[in-house]
Amino acid sequence: MSVTFCTLASGSGGNSALLRADGLGLLIDVGLDERLIGSRLAAIGAGWKDVTAVLLTHAHSDHWNDFALAQLRRLNVPLYCHPLHELTLNRYGGEFEPLRKAGLVRHYEHLTPIALTPTVTALPVRVPHDSDPTFGFRVGGESWAVGYAADLGTVPDELFAAFAGVSLVALEFNHDEAMQRASGRPQFLIRRVMGTRGHLSNTQAAEAVRKLAGLSPALRHVVQLHLSLDCNTPALAAASVAKLIEELERPVRVTTAGQHSPSAVLTVAE
């Protein structure tokens, strides 16, 4: 079976992505209700029956959904989260405690590998964001690896080190800096988004991809995540990495994830 990656939804309205490999059907975040996740899975030829585990990046409400947690319990699917995420999940979600009582909540820690299957591991890497703690993940097997980081204000050295050698990187391209400054939003919100614990701009993310490309000769896919509806466009996000991709002189496909439909299903490894 090939290794594939696809975003089901990406943005402030809800986030979820599917990685399939060696019998693993891994959802990274479940920020939509169970019916909407089901319809997005169906659109790519999959279904809830294919989901075997969930990784939670952080506890902001666009990354988990109470109805989705109930679905995990019904289907006996484990949720991997950091112990501190439980404070928010218990406070705002009625379905987390039944999931925990069913023995389906598993904990992870910074830079401690998670054995998802006998052949696939996930490495959580803490990143700066104003939902603390927030994590990116390197997920990989013997001959492949994917890096995923959807919400972060800056890219820490530990994330570069963890993502070295990946063949696909999914990274936040949240906003265009000029659009953000001219948005008319309250200044406190602009400062929050553009701060070191906010969200990556197109420029920041493109520079991160440039560095990662040097660390990852096998890089073949860049997936742009979490675009702001008001302060970015797919064209601006794609343009921010276009010159870099040309300079690499190797085939690298750029995919800009959207909020309302799944991305293309990308082949990571055969």
N, C-alpha and C positions, 0 to 999 in steps of 0.2 A: 504494500500500500504506500502511495506517495504521501509526503508531508505537505499539507496545505494550510493556508492562512486566509482569513476573510474577516473584514469588519461587518458586523450586523447593523451597527449604528454608532455614530461618533459625533459628539457635540454636547452642548449644555442641556439638550433635551433628553439625553440618555445615551449610555455607552455599553457596548458589548462587542466582543470579537471571538471568533472560533478558530482554534488550532486543532487540526486532526493529524495524528501520527501514531502508528504502531498500536492501533486499538484504542488510543486515547482520543476523546472528544472534549477538549478543554475550552470552556468559556472563560474569558478574562473580563470580569465584571458582568453584572446582570442588571443594568440600569433601565430596563424596559419591563413591562408586565409579561406574564408567561405567554399570553396569547400573541402579543406582538413579537416576542422572541421566536415563538413557534412559526409565525408567518414568515419572518425573515429567514429562519432556517429552511423552511420549505422552498423559499425562492432560490436557494442555492443547492437544492436537492438533498437536504438533510432534515433532521427532525429532533425533537427532544430525546428520542430513543438513542440518538448518537452521542448525547452529552454524558460524560462520565465523571467530570470534576469541574469545579469553579474556583478561580483565583480572584480575590477581591483586592483591588489596588488601594482603595481608601474608602472612607465612610461618607463622602459627600453624596447627596441624594440622587445625583445623576449617574451613579455607579452601582447602585443596588435598588431593588424594588421589592416591597413586601410580598406581592403576589408571586414574584419569581422565587423568593425564598420558600414559600409554601409549595411551589412546584418541585423544588429540590427535595423537600421532605417526602412528597408523594412518590417521587421516582427514586428515592434512596441515593441521591447524588451528594457527595461531600462538598462542603464549602471551606476553602482555605482562607483564613484571615489572620491578621495580627491580633494578639490579645486585647490591645487598646481599642481596636475597632468595635469590640463588643459593647463598650459603653454607649456609643451612638446607636448601634443596631438594637440594643435592648430598649433604649429610651424612645426611639421613634418608630420601631417596627414591632408589630405584634407576632410576627411569624418566626423571629429569630430564636426565641426561647424554645419553642417546640422543635425546631431544627437541632438545637443543641441537645435537648433531652433525647432526641432520637440517635444521638451519637454521631451526627453528621458534620459537626464543626471541628475542623482541624486547625491548629495554630502553626504559624511560621514566624521566623525571626530573621532579622537583617543578616544577609550573607551566609545563611544556613541553608544548604540545598534541601529541596523537597523532592522525595522520590514519588513521582506521580504514577509511574509504572516501572517495571523492572528495567526498562530501557530509556525512559524519558524523565529528566529532572528539571526543576525550576529553581532558579536562584533569585530570591528577593533582594532588591537593592533599594535602600531608603533614599528618597529624593526630597528636595525642599519644596513644600507646598503648604498652603495655609489650612489644610486638613491634616493634622499631625497624628499618626504617621501616615505617609504616602509612600508607595513602593512602585518601582519598575521591576520588570522580570526578564531574565534571560531563561528561555526555555529551549532545551536541546536534547539531542541524542548523540550517538557515537560519531556521526559524520555530518551533523547539521545543527544550526542554532538560530533562534529568533530573539530579537530584543524588542521589548514593548515598554513604552513610557508615555502615558497619556496626559498627565497633569504635573507640571514642575516649573518652577520659576527660573532655575539655572540647572545646568548639567554638571553634576559633581564628578570628580575624577574617578570615584568608585564605579559610576555607571559606565564611563568610557572603558574602564578596565574590564567590567563584566560583559560589555557588548563587543569587545574585540573578537573578530573572527566570525561574526554573524553573517548569514546570507540574506536575511531580511531584517530591517529595522523599522518599527512602527513608532513614530515620534510626534509629539505635539507640535503643530504649526498653528498657534492659536490666533494671532492677530498681526495685522500690518501696523507698524508703530505710528505712521502718519494718520491712518484712519482712527486709531485708538485716541490719539491726542485731540483730534478734531471731532470726536464722536458726540460731544455735548453731554457725556455722562458726568456724574458728580466727580469732583477731583479725587475724593477718597477712593472711589472705585477704580479710576484710572491708575492711581498710585498702587492699589492692590494688585491689579492685573499685571502691571509692568514691573512690579517689585521682585525681589529675589525669591519670594515664596508665592509668587503668582503663577503666571503662565508664560510659556515661551513665545516670543515673536517669530515671524518668518525668518528674520535675519539671524536671530540666535539659533534657531533650529537648523538653518542652512549651514551655519558655521559648525554646528555639532556634527552634521552629516559629513561635512568635509573632513573633519578629524576622524570620524568613524570609518570613512572610506579608506583612509590611510592605514587604519588598524585592521581592516577586514578585506583582504584581497578577494574573498569569495562573495562580497556584497553584490546582490543582484536585484534587490527590491527595496525601495523606500516608500513607506506608507505614511501619508500625512494625516495626523489625527487632530480631532477636537478644534476644528476651525470655528472661530467666532462668527455668528450669524450677522452681527452688526459691524464688525471691525476687521473683516477679512473677506476674501473671495477665493474660490478655487483657482482662478487664473493667477492671482497675485501669489498664492502659496506655491503653485507650480513654477511660476517664473523665478521665484527666489532660489530654486535649486537647478534651473535649466542650464546655466553656464557651467556650474560645477559638474553636472552629469556629462556634459560634452567634453570637459577636460579630463575626465577619468579614462576615456578611450577604452571602455569596456561596457558591455550591455547592462545598464541598470534601468529598471522600469520604475517610474514614479506613479503612485496611485494616491489620489486624494479622496479620503473617506468622507462620506456624507452622513447627514442625520436621518434621512428618510428612506434609505434603501441600502441593501448590502453592497459592498464593493465587489469587484471581480474576485473570484477564487484564485489565489496566487499559489503556484507550485514552489515550495521551498526546496524540496529534495525528492528524487525518485526512489 
